[in-house]
Amino acid sequence: MRTQKRRKEGGAGFLAQGAILAAAGIIVKLISLLYRVPVTNILGDEGQGYYSIAYEIYALALLLTSYSMPLAVSKLVSARVARGERKNAWKLFRTSMLLSILTGSLIAVVFYFGADFIGTNILTSPYSAYPLRFLAPGLFVAAMLASLRGYFQGLGTMIPTAISQVLEQVVNAVAAIMGAAIFLQTGAEMAKQENVKAFKAAYGAAGATLGPVLGASAALLFLLVIYLGYRKKLKRQAKRDRSPKIESYPEIFKILVVTCTPILLSTAIYNLSQSLDAVIFTKIMSVQGVTRREYMRLWGMFSGKYNVWISVLITMANALGTSMIPSLTAAVATGNSRMIHKKIHLVIRSAMLIAIPGFVGLTVMGGPILSMLYGGNIKIPTTMMHIGAVSIVFFCLSTVTNAVLQGINRASVPVRHAAISLVIHLVSLFLMMVMLKWGIYSIVVGNVIFSLSMCILNQHEIRMAVGYQQETRKTFLLPLAASIIMGAVSFVFYQLFRLAVGRTIATCVTLLLAVVIYAVGLVKLGAVTERELRSLPKGALLIRICKRVRLL
């Protein structure tokens, strides 16, 4: 019975928590897609370019204040809770909050007062200073939000994080749409008065940045309410703690910094790629004589019409990876190699079941989706989809393998791999932009190269560290076969159906059909077994349906 319980906890535990975060991630990204469509249409490609260029630098600043904290705090808190050290877990959270407040305040001040310098001298986009300055308060808010999310995840629940993410995105969507529309009108008036056309797009971009700032503020307020509600209970648990080792605050601070640093470096280098892409792209395009308006339009297409779709599925992989780290850390602490292998297998396979059909689906249906949702130039972002959709698979795989390496106490390894991949990426990007003159397509191909390099290096390290090698048939080959069938049927169906009912209805119906075809393909090819279906929510109902239609 104990063995059965352990197996259940080993497989279903983190996948259930991962499912919560993944579900939240799906909702968040759906909301993101829904609101980004009107925001992109309101701002236009040029305004979207100003917004996204500023947001890339904002995301880089978030690395210093927020991105490493949830992983570090959740890992350290879960380890202490597993040992019954509730008092140390409580003290660790308080220390992380203090560190977040200090770093968030400092970087927000630098960001606010340095907006003009960053926009003019680093981004070659002076008007990006407007959205940069509006984003500065978000750095302080996001820092505290990160510590709270990490603490709840370390206690073994992803529900507060999931709800806060959905709330954040809802507020983000409303504020971004309203801000973009209102500020765009203000910018239009300023453009007439000052005779500077760029003011309209720049002010609109600044208004759109109200979304992430107010969204993060709403999420922080929600988590603070939850935390205050459970504070007495957490204090009682800490008082009952009779652990022989009580860590001092200086000791905890040191442990937190030591843990955060490799995660921060790994995440920083991993995400530095896109920020450097923005800087390199604008600099080289400017030197090549392309007008600022034109290269900002191209970047707006890349970020608003292409990259936003690529990031949807990567978010789900992030959720699975984040949810796995605490339980994988516990398995490593007990030395249970079988459990370690099982967790790694489950998280990689789950990520590929999402990523592979996403890659095929966007390759086949990317053009119709973009045509249905956006105005302006669709041909260029559609070509981006055809070239770069495969990066979904590589980014998802590299994301979850990063989490695996952090969970097996190899947190510094992704730093080295990301640095190597970044060098390869930058060299290839320079060659493609300067020698081949591929323009914006150089960024797309460069991201494929970066993510592929990370995959290869991470998989090799995992094999060397714990002797694990990923099974290929059910993880990669069968999902790919089901996806190819899905893509072929969807393509033919769309081409025939759009002649009868038009592009919009044909696109919506084809996407629904594609989901059904992929699910049927997985079952018929044996990529998903009856036992695995039973472990899913409403698994018994799914099995009855499959048997009724003779899939099982």
N, C-alpha and C positions, 0 to 999 in steps of 0.2 A: 504493500500500500504506500509506503514511504517513497519507493522508487517511482510508482505511478504519479504520486503528487509532485515529485521533483521533476519528472518529465513534463507534466502539465505546466508547472511554473516556468520551466526552461523554455518551452516553445511558445505557449499561448500568452504568457505574462507580458513580455515586451512587445509582442505583436499586437496584443489588445491595446496597450498604451500607444503603440505606434499607429494603430488604426484610428485612435482618437485624434492624434496629431495629424495623421494623413487626411482624415475626414475634414478636420479644421483647415488643413492646408488646401484641400480641394475647394472648400467654401470660400476661403480667403482669395484664392486665385481666380475663382469664378467671379467674385465681386470685383477683383482687380481688373479682369478682362472687361467686365461690363462697364465699369466706370472709366477705364482708360480709353475705351472707344469714343465716348462723347468728349472727353478731355482732349484727346488727340485731334478730333475733328474741330473742337473749339479753338485750340491753339494753332493748328496747322503744322506742317512739317518743320517750319522754322522755329516756332514757339516750342514745339516738342523737343527740338534740338537744344535750345537754351535750357529747358527744364532738365532733360536727361543728362546733359553735360554737367550741370550743377549737382544733380543727384548722384552721379558717379563719384564726385569728390566728397559729397556728404556721406556716401556709403563707406568711403575710405576712412573718413573721420570716425564713423560708427565702429569701425574695427577696433580703434583704440579705446573706445568707451564701453562697447556693448557686446560685440560678437563673441568674444572668448568667454565672457562671464557666465552665461547659462551652462555651457558645457563644463567649465571648471567647477562651478558651485555645485551642480548636480552630481558630478563625479565625487567630489570631496564629501558632500553631505551624505550621499548614499552609502559610501564606505563607512562613515561613522555611525549612521543609523543601523547598518548591518551588524556592527560590533556592539550595539547598545549604547553608544556614546552620544546620547541626546544633548547633553550640555555642550559638548564640543561642536556638534552640528549647529546648535543655536548661536554659539559664539562666532562660528565661521560665517553664518549668514549676516550677523551684525557687522562683522569686519568687511565683508564684501559690499554691503550697502555704503559704508563710510568711504571705501575706496572708489566706488562708483560715483558718489556725489563729488568727490574731489576731482577725479579725472574728467567727469562730465562737465563740471563748471569751468575748468581750465580750458578745455578744448572748445567749448561753446564760445567763450570770450575771444579766443584766438580766431576762431572761424568767423565771428561776427565782424570784428574790426579788420580782419585780413581779407574780406570778401573782394574788395577792389583789386588788391594785389594778385590774388589767386586767379580771378577772372581775366585780368589783362595780361599778366606775365606768364602764367602757367598754362591756361586754357586757350589763349589767343582768342578769347571770346568775352570782351569787356562787359557786355550786357548780361552775361551769366551772373554777375555780381548781385543783381536784384534777387533772383531766387536763392542764391547762396546765403545772403544775409537773413532772409526769411526762415531758412532751414536751421539756423544756428541754435535756437532754443530746443529744438528736437534732440540735440545731442545730450543735453542734460537730462531730459525726460527719459530718453531711451536707455541711459546708463542705469538709472534706478529700476526701470522696468526689467532689464536683463537680470539683475540680482534676484528679484522676486520670482521671476520665472524659473531660474536655476534652482532656487530653494524648494519650490513646490515639486519640481521634477525630481530632485534629490530625495524628497520624501516619498516618491513612488507614484505620484499622481500627475497626469498630464492634463487633467480636466481644466484647472484654472488657466494654464497656458493656452489651451485650445480655445476656451471661451474668450479670453482676453484678445487673442489674435483675430477672432471673428469680429468682436466689438471694435477693435482698432481699425479693421478694414472697412466696416460699415461707416464709421465716422469719417475715415479717410476719404471714402468715395463721395459722400455728401459735401464735405468741406472742399475737396479738390474741384468738383464740378462747379459749385457756387463761386469759389474763389477765382477760378480761371475765367468764368463768364463775366464776373463783376470787374475784376482787375483788367481784363482785356478791353473793356469799354473805357476805363480810366486811361489805359495806355494809348488807346486810339485818340483820345482827346489831347493827351500829352504830345503824341506824334504830330498832330496838326499844329499845336502851339509852338513846338520846338523845331518843327520840320525835320524830325528824325524818325524814319519809318520803323526802325528796329524797336522803338519804345513800346509799340503795340504788342509785339510778340514777347518782349522781355517782361513787361508788366503782367501779361497773361500767365507766363511761366511762374512768376513770383506768387501770383494768386493760387496756382495749382499746388504750390508747396505748403499751403495751409493744411492740406490733407494729411500728409504724414505727421506733421507736428501735432495737430489736434487729435488725430487718431491715436498716437502714442500716449498723449495726455489722458484720453478717456480710458485706455487699457491700464495705465498706471493707477488711476483712481479706482478702477474696479478691483485690481489685485490688492491695493492697500486696504480696501473694505474687507475683502476676504481674509487678509492677513490679520487685521485687527479683530475680526470675529473669532479666529482660532488662536489668538495670541495667548490667552489664558491657558488653554489646553496645552500648547507647546511649552509654556513655562512650567506647568505642572509636570510634564514629561521630563523636562530638564532637571527639575528638583529631585525627582525619583531616581535619577541616574546615579548609580554607585560605582561608576567605572574608576579603576585605580589611577588612570592617567587623565588629568585635566590639563588641556593645552592652554598656554598663556596667549594673550592677544598678539604680542610680538611674534610668537611662534606661528600662530595661525596666519598672520599677515604674510610672513615669509613663505609658508606653504602655499598660500593663495597666489602670491606673485610667481613662485616657481612653477606652479601648475598652469597659471594663465599664460605665461610667457611662450612656451612652445605652441600652445593652441592658438594664441594671438598671432605668432609668427606664421604658423601654418595657414590660418585663415587669411591673414594679411596678404601673404604672397599669393595665395590661391585667388583672392579677390582683387589684388593689385593689378592683375592682368587687364581687367576692364577699364580701370581708371587710367592706366598707362595707355591703353588703346585709344581712349578719348583724347589724351594729350598728344600722342604721336600722330594720330589721324589729323587733328586740326592743324598741327605744326607743318606736317609734310604737305597737306593739301594747300595750305597758305603759301608755302614756298613754291609749289608747282603752279601758282597763279590762279587757283580756283577762288572765286569770291567767297567771302564769309557767309553770305546768305545761302549759297549753293551747298557748301560743305556742312552747314548746320541743318539744311534740309535733308541731306543724305544721312546724317547722324540721327535725325528725328525719325526717319524711316526705319533705320536699324533698331533703335531702341523702342519706338512706339508701335511698330507694325510687325517686327520680326522677333526681337529678343524677348519681348513680353510673353510670347507664346512658348518659346523654348524654356523659359524659367518655370512655367506652370508645373511640369512633370518633375523637374529637379527639386521643387519644393517638397514633393511627396517623399523623395529619397532622403532629403534632409530630415524629415519627420521620423522616418524609420531609423535612420542612423542615430539621431538624438535620443530616441526612446530606448535604443539598445545599449547605450554606453553604461548606464548604472548596473544593469543585470550582467553584462559581459565583464565588467570590472569585478563583480562579486564572484563570477565563475572563475576568473583568473586567480583571485585571492584564495579560492579553495583548491586550485590546481586541477580542476575537472576538465581534462582536455576534450572528452567526448561532448560535454555541454558547450564548450567554447566552439568546437567545430559545428555543432548543431545551430547555434545562434548565428554564426557567420553565414552558414548555408541559407538559413531562412531569410535573413535580411537582404542578402544579395539576390536571391531568387525572387523575393517579393518586389524588389526594385526593378528587376528586369521584366517582370510581368506587366509593369506599368510603362517602363521606358521604351521597350521595343515597339509595341503597337503605336505609341506616341510618335516615334520617329517615322514609321511607315505612314501613319495617318496624316501627319503634317506634310510629308513629301507629296502625297497624292492629292490631299484636299486643302493644302495651304492657300493656293490661289483662290479657289471659290470662297473660302472663309474670309480672306482679306477683302475680296471684291464685295462681299455681302455687308461687311461692317464699316469699311473705311472709304473716305473720298480721297481725291488726289491720286498720286502715282502709286499704282499697285504692281506694275511689272517688276520694278527693282526689288521690293521686299519678297515677291513671289520667287524670284530667282534665288534670293538669299535662303528661302525655305528649302528649295531643291538642293542647294549646296550644303547647308549647315544643319539640317534636321537630325542627321546622324549624331551630332554632338550631344543630343539628349541622352543617348545610351551611354556615351563615354563620361559625361558629367555626372549622371546618376551613379554609375559604377564607381567613379573616383570619389564621389561624396560619401557613399556608404563605406568604402574601403578606408577612407580617412578616419571615419568614426570607429571602424574596427581597430585600426592601429592605435588610436587614442585609448580605446577600451582595453587593449592588451598591454598597456603601459609602454607604448612606442610612440608617444606623443610628439617626439622631436623628429621622427622619420618623415611625416608628411611635410614638415618644413623643408627638409632637404629635397624631397621629391618635387615640391612646388617650386623651389628655387631653380632646380634643373629644368623643369618644364617651362618656367617663365623665360629662361634664357633662350631655350629652343624656340619658344613662341615669338619672342621679340626679334630674334635674328630672322626667322621666316617672315614675320610681318614687315620688317624693313625691306627685305628682298622683294616681297610681293608688291609693296607700295612704290618703291623707288625704281626697281629694275623692270618689273613686269607691269607696273602702273595699273594694278587691279582695283585701286580705289577702295570703296567701302567693302567690296567682296574680300579684300585682304583680311579685314577684321573677322569676317565669318570663317574663312579657312583657318586663320590663326587660332581661333577658339577650338576648332576641331583638333588641331595639332596639339594644343595645350592639354585638353582633356584626355586625349588618347595617350599622351606621354604619362600623365598621372596614373591612368589605369594600369599600364604595363608595369611601372615602377612599384605601385602599391601592391599589386597581386604578387609580384616576385617577393616582396618583403614579408607579406603575410605567410607565404609558403615557407620561407626560411625561418620565420619566427615561431610558428606553431605547427608546422608540418601540414598545413591545410592547402588543398587544391580544389578549386570549384568544379563541381560536376557540370558538364556542358550540355547534355542532351535536353534535360527538362528545364534547365536554367536559360539556355540561349537558343538552341536549335528549334525545339518545338514551338516556343513563343514566336520565333521568327517565321516559321512555316505558317502558323495561324495568322500572323500579321500580313504576310504576303498574300494569302488567300483573301483576307479582309480588304487589303488595298486594291487587288485586282477586281474583285466584285464591286467595290465602292466606285472605282473609276468608271467601269462600264455602266453601272446603274445611274451614276450622276450624269454622264454624257447623254444617255437616252432620256432620263427623266426631266432634265432641264428644258428639253425641247417642248415638252408637254405642259409643264407647270411653271417654268421660269427658274431663274438662278437661285433665288432666296429659299423658296420652298424645297427645291431639289437639294440644296446644301444641307438644310436642317434634317430632312428625312434621311439623306445618305449618311449623315453622322450617327443618327440613331441606329440605322441598319448596320453600320460598321461595328458598333459596340456589340450588337447581337451576334454578328458573324464571328467576331473575334472570340467571344465567350463560347460559342458553339464549337469553334475550331479547337480551342484549348481542351475542351472535354473530349471531343471525338479523337483528337490526336494523342490523348493520354497525358497531356501536360499538367492537368489538374485531376487528382483522383477523388473518389467518393469520400474517402477519409478526410482529405483536405477541405472539401466542400463542407463537410459536417462541422468543421472547426470554425467556419465563418459565421457571422451573425445571420440568423434565419437560415442556417445551413440545412436543416431538415426539410424546410420548405423548398429550397433550391434543388435538393436531391429528388423530392417528389415531382417537381416540375420537369427535371431532366429525364426521369424515368417515364413520365407521362408522354413526353415527346420522343421517347426512345433514344435519348442521348446516352443514357446509362443502362 
